[in-house]
Amino acid sequence: MKTDSLDKSKWELTTFGEVAIQQKENVDIETTHLDRYIAGEHMSSEDLHIRQWGTVGDGYLGPAFIRKFQRGDILYGSRRTYLKKVVVADFDGITSNTTFVIKANSKKILPELLPFIMLSDNFTEHSIKHSKGSVNPYINWKDIANYEFLLPPKEEQVRLAELFWAVDEVVERNLEVRDELKNFRKLYFETFHFGKELNHRLTDCLVTKKKKSKPPHQTKRYVGLEHIESGEFTTNNYSTSHDILADSFFFKKGDLLYSKLRPYLDKAIMTDFDGICTTELIVYDTNSLAKKKYILNLLHSKSFLNYIVTKGFGTKMPRVSHEIVSDYEFYLPEINVQEKILEKLNEILAIEQQLTRYILKTQQLKSALINQIF
């Protein structure tokens, strides 16, 4: 489809409230048969798919988790809407009352098309403009319900939905291949430790960097937990804000950042730039015993994750401490052996990164198509 040749003469000016119906059915978390919930951290930016969730009863859920959603509903994060958290539920579950649960008005719009309209830059700009609050801005339903856009006739909606979902399918297939490569890389790393005598603790090779930041004269790159994807080894995401600098740590290019909050989310990276980060991240260097990338692979290993998730304390938001991380016992080979293992891991990682670049280009194509049309 050539988007520049679309005839919009028959498209109707429509408000979001005409095509989207907010769902407000509540459930009692103590008695409901629903066993899965979606919180903000389970929703990724510009990703329509639910890839992680929480299990009801496994930990403390605050009083906000009362909203029921059904398979096919759209979940929209009403706080910090610049993150574009829009997902389509593929199961029934529970979410918080700060997440809008939305059904498409099928009399007006093809349900499969609505989430792509919500991913458009115009929709997001409207949402940001009408958000309230400065620290944790949020949007009210009545404000996004007033968003206006041109809605194509039903037959055109079908064609557009097929186009968008076809591009999305390309992304999904490549993500599956990349996930298989990740699993193989982790398995390859684990094989060098299986059956070996534990000869070190992480405290033997980790060096913490605890220098807090002061408000700088110029804007810094800030990394928070929301900028780090689970299981990833680095990030290109960051924000630039003066408002959050007073309670942050400095980090240098090449430092390790490890999230002590919700350790099950597997957030550990090696930085590609200098910046500052939330104090919920521990900043690490390593000494001469270990290569940084080797330790990074260890922090993502199944063995370490199995250890760390059992050590979390606190019910509302489980966390771990530097002392808990440091106490992990493992087998550490000599530096020359670490380098050989890393050489092979880097070969696998290079293929993963090539796939990642292709996935990114495909996602950019999808975003460009959405923004050209809506």
C-alpha positions as CSV (number, residue, x, y, z in Angstrom):
1,M,0.0,0.0,0.0
2,K,1.3,3.4,-0.9
3,T,0.4,5.7,2.0
4,D,1.1,8.9,0.0
5,S,-1.7,8.0,-2.4
6,L,-4.4,7.4,0.2
7,D,-7.6,9.1,-0.6
8,K,-8.9,10.6,2.7
9,S,-11.8,12.4,1.2
10,K,-14.2,9.9,2.7
11,W,-12.5,9.7,6.1
12,E,-14.5,11.1,9.0
13,L,-13.3,13.3,11.7
14,T,-13.8,11.2,14.9
15,T,-13.0,11.5,18.6
16,F,-11.3,8.7,20.4
17,G,-14.2,8.5,22.8
18,E,-16.4,7.5,19.8
19,V,-14.3,4.5,19.0
20,A,-13.0,3.4,22.4
21,I,-15.0,2.3,25.4
22,Q,-13.4,2.5,28.9
23,Q,-14.0,-0.7,30.9
24,K,-14.4,-0.2,34.7
25,E,-15.4,-3.7,35.9
26,N,-13.8,-4.2,39.3
27,V,-12.8,-7.5,41.0
28,D,-11.9,-8.4,44.6
29,I,-8.3,-9.6,44.6
30,E,-9.0,-11.9,47.5
31,T,-11.8,-13.8,45.9
32,T,-11.3,-13.6,42.2
33,H,-10.6,-16.7,40.0
34,L,-8.3,-14.6,37.9
35,D,-4.7,-15.6,38.5
36,R,-2.6,-13.2,36.5
37,Y,-2.1,-9.4,36.7
38,I,-0.4,-6.8,34.6
39,A,1.5,-3.9,36.3
40,G,3.3,-1.0,34.6
41,E,6.7,-2.8,34.5
42,H,5.1,-5.6,32.5
43,M,4.3,-3.3,29.6
44,S,7.0,-2.3,27.2
45,S,7.1,0.9,25.2
46,E,5.6,0.6,21.7
47,D,5.1,-3.1,22.0
48,L,1.6,-4.4,21.7
49,H,2.4,-7.8,23.1
50,I,2.3,-8.9,26.8
51,R,5.6,-10.8,27.4
52,Q,5.6,-10.9,31.2
53,W,3.1,-10.7,34.0
54,G,2.6,-11.3,37.7
55,T,0.8,-14.2,39.4
56,V,-1.9,-13.3,41.9
57,G,-0.9,-14.4,45.4
58,D,2.9,-14.6,44.8
59,G,3.4,-11.2,46.5
60,Y,1.7,-8.1,47.8
61,L,-0.6,-6.3,45.4
62,G,-1.7,-2.8,46.4
63,P,-5.3,-1.7,46.6
64,A,-5.1,-0.2,43.1
65,F,-5.2,-3.6,41.5
66,I,-9.0,-3.9,41.1
67,R,-9.5,-3.5,37.4
68,K,-10.5,-6.6,35.3
69,F,-9.5,-7.0,31.7
70,Q,-10.5,-9.6,29.1
71,R,-8.7,-11.2,26.2
72,G,-8.7,-8.7,23.3
73,D,-8.9,-5.6,25.5
74,I,-6.4,-2.9,25.1
75,L,-4.4,-1.8,28.2
76,Y,-3.1,1.7,28.2
77,G,-0.7,3.1,30.8
78,S,-2.2,6.5,31.9
79,R,1.0,7.6,33.7
80,R,4.0,8.9,31.8
81,T,2.2,8.5,28.5
82,Y,5.3,9.5,26.5
83,L,6.4,5.9,27.1
84,K,3.6,4.7,24.7
85,K,2.6,1.7,26.8
86,V,-0.2,0.1,24.7
87,V,-0.8,-3.7,24.8
88,V,-3.4,-6.0,23.6
89,A,-4.4,-8.6,26.2
90,D,-4.2,-12.3,25.1
91,F,-5.7,-13.6,28.4
92,D,-8.1,-12.5,31.1
93,G,-6.5,-10.8,34.1
94,I,-6.3,-7.9,36.6
95,T,-4.5,-4.6,36.3
96,S,-4.4,-1.4,38.4
97,N,-6.8,1.5,38.2
98,T,-4.1,3.7,36.7
99,T,-4.1,1.5,33.6
100,F,-7.0,2.1,31.2
101,V,-8.9,-1.0,30.0
102,I,-10.3,-0.3,26.6
103,K,-12.7,-2.1,24.2
104,A,-13.1,-1.0,20.7
105,N,-16.5,0.2,19.6
106,S,-16.9,-2.3,16.8
107,K,-19.7,-0.4,15.3
108,K,-17.3,2.4,14.5
109,I,-13.9,0.8,14.2
110,L,-12.3,-2.5,13.4
111,P,-10.9,-3.6,16.9
112,E,-7.6,-4.7,15.3
113,L,-6.9,-1.2,14.1
114,L,-7.4,0.8,17.3
115,P,-4.1,-0.1,19.1
116,F,-2.1,1.3,16.1
117,I,-4.0,4.6,16.3
118,M,-3.0,4.8,20.0
119,L,0.7,4.3,19.0
120,S,0.6,7.3,16.7
121,D,2.7,10.3,17.5
122,N,-0.3,12.5,17.2
123,F,-2.2,10.5,19.8
124,T,0.8,10.5,22.2
125,E,1.4,14.3,21.7
126,H,-2.3,14.9,22.6
127,S,-2.0,12.7,25.7
128,I,1.2,14.4,26.9
129,K,-0.2,17.9,26.3
130,H,-3.3,17.1,28.4
131,S,-1.4,15.2,31.2
132,K,-1.4,16.6,34.7
133,G,1.3,16.6,37.3
134,S,5.1,17.0,36.9
135,V,6.8,14.2,38.7
136,N,4.6,11.4,37.5
137,P,2.3,13.0,34.9
138,Y,-1.1,11.2,34.2
139,I,-3.9,11.6,31.7
140,N,-7.6,11.5,32.5
141,W,-10.0,9.5,30.4
142,K,-12.1,12.5,29.4
143,D,-9.0,14.2,28.0
144,I,-7.9,11.4,25.7
145,A,-11.6,10.8,24.8
146,N,-11.5,14.3,23.2
147,Y,-8.7,13.4,20.8
148,E,-9.7,13.9,17.2
149,F,-8.4,12.0,14.2
150,L,-9.6,11.0,10.7
151,L,-11.1,7.6,10.6
152,P,-11.2,5.7,7.3
153,P,-14.2,3.7,6.1
154,K,-14.5,0.1,7.3
155,E,-13.1,-1.5,4.1
156,E,-10.0,0.8,4.4
157,Q,-9.7,-0.1,8.0
158,V,-9.4,-3.8,7.1
159,R,-6.6,-3.1,4.7
160,L,-4.7,-0.9,7.1
161,A,-5.0,-3.4,10.0
162,E,-3.8,-6.2,7.8
163,L,-0.8,-4.1,6.8
164,F,0.2,-3.1,10.3
165,W,-0.3,-6.6,11.7
166,A,1.8,-8.1,8.8
167,V,4.7,-5.8,9.8
168,D,4.2,-6.7,13.4
169,E,4.3,-10.4,12.5
170,V,7.7,-9.9,10.9
171,V,9.0,-8.4,14.1
172,E,7.6,-11.3,16.2
173,R,9.2,-14.0,14.0
174,N,12.6,-12.3,14.3
175,L,12.2,-11.9,18.0
176,E,11.6,-15.6,18.3
177,V,14.8,-16.4,16.4
178,R,16.7,-13.9,18.6
179,D,15.3,-15.4,21.8
180,E,16.5,-18.9,20.6
181,L,20.0,-17.5,20.1
182,K,19.9,-15.9,23.6
183,N,18.9,-19.2,25.1
184,F,21.7,-20.9,23.3
185,R,24.2,-18.3,24.4
186,K,23.1,-18.7,28.1
187,L,23.3,-22.5,27.8
188,Y,26.8,-22.2,26.3
189,F,27.9,-20.1,29.2
190,E,26.3,-22.4,31.8
191,T,28.1,-25.5,30.4
192,F,31.5,-24.1,31.6
193,H,30.3,-24.0,35.2
194,F,28.3,-27.2,35.4
195,G,29.8,-29.6,38.0
196,K,32.8,-27.3,38.8
197,E,33.8,-26.5,42.3
198,L,32.7,-23.1,43.6
199,N,35.8,-21.1,44.1
200,H,34.7,-17.5,44.4
201,R,32.0,-15.1,45.6
202,L,31.0,-12.0,43.6
203,T,32.5,-9.9,46.4
204,D,35.9,-11.1,45.3
205,C,35.7,-9.3,41.9
206,L,33.0,-6.7,42.2
207,V,33.9,-3.1,43.1
208,T,31.0,-0.8,44.0
209,K,30.9,2.9,43.0
210,K,28.7,4.9,45.3
211,K,29.5,8.5,44.4
212,K,26.2,10.4,44.4
213,S,25.6,13.1,41.9
214,K,25.0,16.8,42.4
215,P,22.9,18.9,40.1
216,P,25.2,19.5,37.2
217,H,25.6,22.7,35.2
218,Q,24.5,20.9,32.1
219,T,22.0,18.2,31.4
220,K,23.2,14.6,31.9
221,R,22.0,11.3,30.4
222,Y,19.9,9.7,33.1
223,V,19.2,5.9,33.2
224,G,16.3,4.6,35.3
225,L,14.8,1.1,35.6
226,E,12.4,2.0,32.8
227,H,15.3,2.4,30.4
228,I,16.6,-1.1,30.8
229,E,14.9,-4.1,29.1
230,S,14.9,-7.4,30.9
231,G,17.7,-9.7,29.8
232,E,19.4,-7.1,27.7
233,F,23.2,-6.4,28.0
234,T,23.1,-2.7,27.2
235,T,20.7,0.1,26.5
236,N,20.5,3.1,24.2
237,N,17.6,4.5,26.2
238,Y,17.9,7.4,28.6
239,S,16.2,10.6,29.5
240,T,17.6,14.1,30.1
241,S,16.1,15.8,33.1
242,H,17.3,18.1,35.9
243,D,14.4,17.1,38.2
244,I,15.8,13.8,39.3
245,L,19.5,14.4,39.6
246,A,19.6,15.0,43.4
247,D,19.2,11.3,44.2
248,S,21.4,9.6,41.6
249,F,24.7,7.9,41.1
250,F,27.4,8.8,38.5
251,F,28.5,6.0,36.1
252,K,31.2,5.9,33.5
253,K,31.2,4.2,30.1
254,G,31.9,0.5,30.7
255,D,30.4,0.3,34.2
256,L,28.0,-2.4,35.2
257,L,24.5,-1.4,36.3
258,Y,22.5,-3.9,38.3
259,S,18.9,-3.4,39.5
260,K,18.3,-4.3,43.1
261,L,14.6,-3.7,42.7
262,R,12.5,-6.7,41.6
263,P,15.5,-8.9,40.8
264,Y,13.3,-11.4,38.9
265,L,13.1,-8.8,36.1
266,D,16.8,-9.6,35.2
267,K,18.0,-6.1,34.6
268,A,21.8,-5.8,34.3
269,I,23.7,-3.9,31.7
270,M,27.2,-2.6,30.7
271,T,26.9,1.1,29.8
272,D,27.9,2.6,26.5
273,F,28.1,6.2,27.7
274,D,28.8,8.3,30.8
275,G,25.7,9.4,32.8
276,I,23.8,9.2,36.0
277,C,21.4,6.6,37.2
278,T,18.7,6.0,39.8
279,T,19.9,4.7,43.2
280,E,17.8,1.6,42.6
281,L,20.7,0.6,40.3
282,I,24.0,-0.6,41.8
283,V,27.1,0.7,39.9
284,Y,29.9,-1.8,39.6
285,D,33.4,-2.1,38.3
286,T,35.5,-5.3,38.4
287,N,39.0,-6.0,39.6
288,S,41.7,-8.0,37.9
289,L,40.1,-11.3,38.7
290,A,37.3,-11.0,36.2
291,K,36.4,-9.5,32.9
292,K,33.4,-7.2,33.1
293,K,31.6,-8.9,30.3
294,Y,32.1,-12.3,32.0
295,I,30.5,-11.0,35.2
296,L,27.7,-9.5,33.1
297,N,27.0,-12.9,31.6
298,L,27.0,-14.3,35.1
299,L,24.4,-11.8,36.3
300,H,22.1,-12.9,33.5
301,S,22.7,-16.6,34.0
302,K,20.0,-19.0,35.1
303,S,22.0,-20.0,38.1
304,F,22.4,-16.5,39.4
305,L,18.7,-15.7,38.7
306,N,17.6,-18.8,40.6
307,Y,19.7,-17.6,43.5
308,I,18.8,-13.9,43.6
309,V,15.0,-14.3,43.3
310,T,14.9,-16.3,46.5
311,K,16.8,-13.6,48.4
312,G,14.5,-10.7,47.7
313,F,13.1,-9.0,50.8
314,G,10.0,-6.9,51.1
315,T,6.5,-7.8,49.9
316,K,5.3,-4.8,47.9
317,M,8.4,-4.4,45.8
318,P,11.0,-7.1,46.6
319,R,14.6,-6.0,46.4
320,V,18.1,-7.2,47.1
321,S,21.1,-5.5,48.5
322,H,24.7,-5.3,47.4
323,E,25.6,-7.7,50.2
324,I,23.2,-10.3,48.8
325,V,24.6,-9.9,45.3
326,S,28.1,-10.1,46.6
327,D,27.5,-13.3,48.5
328,Y,26.7,-15.4,45.4
329,E,29.2,-18.3,45.0
330,F,30.3,-19.5,41.6
331,Y,33.1,-21.0,39.6
332,L,35.4,-18.4,38.1
333,P,38.0,-19.7,35.6
334,E,41.4,-18.0,34.9
335,I,41.4,-14.8,32.8
336,N,42.6,-16.5,29.6
337,V,39.7,-19.1,29.9
338,Q,37.2,-16.2,30.4
339,E,38.5,-14.5,27.3
340,K,38.0,-17.7,25.2
341,I,34.5,-18.2,26.5
342,L,33.7,-14.5,25.8
343,E,35.1,-14.8,22.3
344,K,32.5,-17.4,21.4
345,L,29.8,-15.6,23.3
346,N,30.6,-12.4,21.3
347,E,30.2,-14.3,18.0
348,I,26.7,-15.4,19.0
349,L,26.0,-11.9,20.4
350,A,27.0,-10.4,17.0
351,I,24.3,-12.4,15.2
352,E,21.8,-11.3,17.9
353,Q,22.7,-7.7,17.4
354,Q,22.4,-8.0,13.6
355,L,18.9,-9.4,14.2
356,T,18.2,-6.6,16.7
357,R,19.1,-4.0,14.1
358,Y,16.8,-5.6,11.5
359,I,14.0,-5.7,14.1
360,L,14.6,-2.1,14.9
361,K,14.4,-1.1,11.3
362,T,11.1,-3.0,10.9
363,Q,9.7,-1.4,14.0
364,Q,10.7,2.0,12.6
365,L,9.0,1.2,9.4
366,K,5.8,0.3,11.3
367,S,6.0,3.6,13.3
368,A,6.6,5.6,10.1
369,L,3.5,3.9,8.4
370,I,1.3,4.6,11.4
371,N,2.4,8.3,11.6
372,Q,2.0,8.8,7.8
373,I,-1.5,7.5,8.0
374,F,-2.7,8.8,11.3
